[in-house]
Amino acid sequence: MSTDLETEEHQALRAAVAALGKRYGRDYMTSVVRDGAHPRELWTEAAKLGYLGVNLPEEYGGGGGGMAELSIVLEELGAAGSPLLMMVVSPAICGTVIARFGTDTQKRQWLPGLADGSLTMAFGITEPDAGSNSHRITTTARKDGGDWLLTGRKVFVSGVDIADATLIVGRTEDARSGRLKPCLFIVPRDAPGFGRSQIDMELQAPEKQFELVLDDVRLPADALVGDEDAGLLQLFAGLNPERIMTAAFGIGMGRYALGRAVDYAKTRQVWKEPIGSHQAIAHPLAQAHIELELARLMMQKAARLYDDGDDIGAGEAANMAKYAAGEACVKAVDQAVHTLGGNGLTREYGLASLITAARVARIAPVSREMILNYVSHQSLGLPKSY
Ligand SMILES: Cc1cc2nc3c(=O)[nH]c(=O)nc-3n(C[C@H](O)[C@H](O)[C@H](O)COP(=O)(O)OP(=O)(O)OC[C@H]3O[C@@H](n4cnc5c(N)ncnc54)[C@H](O)[C@@H]3O)c2cc1C
C-alpha cells in the first residue's frame, strides 16, 4: 500500500512491524486460538521492540509518539494475519488516559509496564442494560471514608482474564442519573467483589470477552484516574484512540484477507486464464483495495488531529475512520472468501472465520448506526430521534 502521507520514520516503522508480523502471521494466531492460549510471544516481542508503547511518553519508557504510530503497528500486525486486539485497549485507551490525566504515582505504577508489555489493562464501559447508550450506565461509586466502593455490571469486556487491572467507567453516587458524568477507576484483577464470567462467543480470537459483576469493590482513593468532575472530556481522551485503533484493526484484517484473495486469484485457473482475469473477480477486489485505502486516509487524519491535541476535530474523524474501516473490512473479507470458492470455507485457507471477526469492527466499540447518528446530528445538524 502507498504510504506517501507518512514520514520516513513512519514508513520504516511500517516495514519493521510488517517484518515482525510476517514471522508470526495467521498460522501462529490459529495455533494460539486452538490451544486456548494468548499471543504472549508476539505481545512480548512487539513490546520489547518498543511497538506497544510507541504512543506513551518517553519519560515512562514509551516511544514518545502518538496514535499515528500506534495505529501503524496494529494495522501492520493485522495485515500479517496476527492482530493484537488488546492494543486497542491497553496502550491506546488506558495508557492514553493515564498519561493524560493520571497522577504521578499512577503514571509511575502503570505506564512503564504498559509500554514494555509486562502489564496489561482492560477497559470496561459497556453494560447489559445500557449498550450503545453510555448515558444509561449505572455502575456507581460511593465514598466510604477514604475509599471508593464500586458496584455494577459490565458486559463484553475483552481480556479481563489476562489484564492486571481493568479501567472501569462508572459514575459517582452524586451523579447517579442523567447525562453521563463518567469516572474512571483502576480495578485490579483479583480485587475482592470483582467477579467475571466468560461469554461464549462465536469468535475465533485469542482475546476472550467477559461479563463482570462489581459487588461493593473496595478501592483506595487513588484508584480514581483524573478528576471526578471532569465530565466527558477524560473519557473521550480514551475513546477517540479506541476508534482510531479499531479502524487500524479493521484495515489490517481487510488487507490480510485481500492479500490472500489476490494471491489465489492470480494462480487459480479453471478456464484458460487465472480467475483474477475475470472482472467479476478483479473489480470487487479492486474496490476493496480502494475502500481500505480511503479508510486509512481518514484514520491518518484522525490520528493526526488527535496527536495535535484537537480532541473535538479528532472525534468526528475517528468516528468516520472507524465507520469506513469497519465497512471496508467486512466487504474485503466477504469478497476474499468468495474469491476462493469452496476453499474460502476450508480450515486450511483460514478465511471463513474472519467473516465473524470482521463484524467486530462494525459493532464495537461503537456501532455503525451510532456513528451514522453522530454524523447526522453533529456534522449535518439533523434532528435526533432518540
Ligand atoms: C468482540 C467484542 C469485544 C468487545 N470488547 C469490549 C471491551 O473490551 N470493553 C467494553 O466496554 N465493551 C466491549 N465490547 C462491547 C461493544 O462496545 C458493544 O457491543 C457495542 O458498543 C454495542 O453495544 P450492544 O452490544 O449493547 O448493542 P446495542 O446497543 O444493544 O445495539 C444493538 C443494535 O441496535 C443498534 N442501535 C442501538 N441504538 C440505536 C439507535 N439509536 N439508532 C440506530 N440503531 C441503534 C446498534 O447499532 C446495533 O446494531 C465488545 C464487543 C465485542 C463484540
The ligand as an ORCA input file, in Angstrom:
! r2SCAN-3c Opt
* xyz 0 1
  C     -15.616     -8.821     20.322
  C     -16.108     -7.700     21.164
  C     -15.246     -7.105     22.056
  C     -15.692     -6.073     22.894
  N     -14.829     -5.551     23.817
  C     -15.298     -4.602     24.695
  C     -14.442     -4.130     25.731
  O     -13.266     -4.517     25.839
  N     -14.958     -3.233     26.609
  C     -16.242     -2.772     26.526
  O     -16.649     -1.969     27.357
  N     -17.073     -3.221     25.544
  C     -16.639     -4.123     24.634
  N     -17.466     -4.592     23.638
  C     -18.847     -4.120     23.591
  C     -19.177     -3.232     22.401
  O     -18.593     -1.964     22.569
  C     -20.709     -3.192     22.281
  O     -21.116     -4.453     21.802
  C     -21.206     -2.087     21.384
  O     -20.985     -0.836     21.985
  C     -22.697     -2.214     21.065
  O     -23.446     -2.347     22.241
  P     -24.506     -3.557     22.391
  O     -23.803     -4.813     22.030
  O     -25.127     -3.469     23.730
  O     -25.591     -3.295     21.272
  P     -26.937     -2.439     21.400
  O     -26.642     -1.092     21.949
  O     -27.963     -3.261     22.059
  O     -27.311     -2.285     19.861
  C     -27.885     -3.354     19.109
  C     -28.146     -2.860     17.691
  O     -29.046     -1.734     17.717
  C     -28.470     -0.635     17.043
  N     -28.867      0.610     17.728
  C     -28.823      0.886     19.062
  N     -29.242      2.152     19.292
  C     -29.563      2.679     18.086
  C     -30.043      3.963     17.645
  N     -30.263      4.964     18.494
  N     -30.220      4.148     16.313
  C     -29.963      3.146     15.435
  N     -29.533      1.923     15.790
  C     -29.316      1.697     17.091
  C     -26.959     -0.860     17.120
  O     -26.294     -0.194     16.064
  C     -26.865     -2.372     16.998
  O     -26.885     -2.740     15.641
  C     -17.033     -5.600     22.784
  C     -17.887     -6.187     21.844
  C     -17.452     -7.220     21.044
  C     -18.409     -7.826     20.059
*
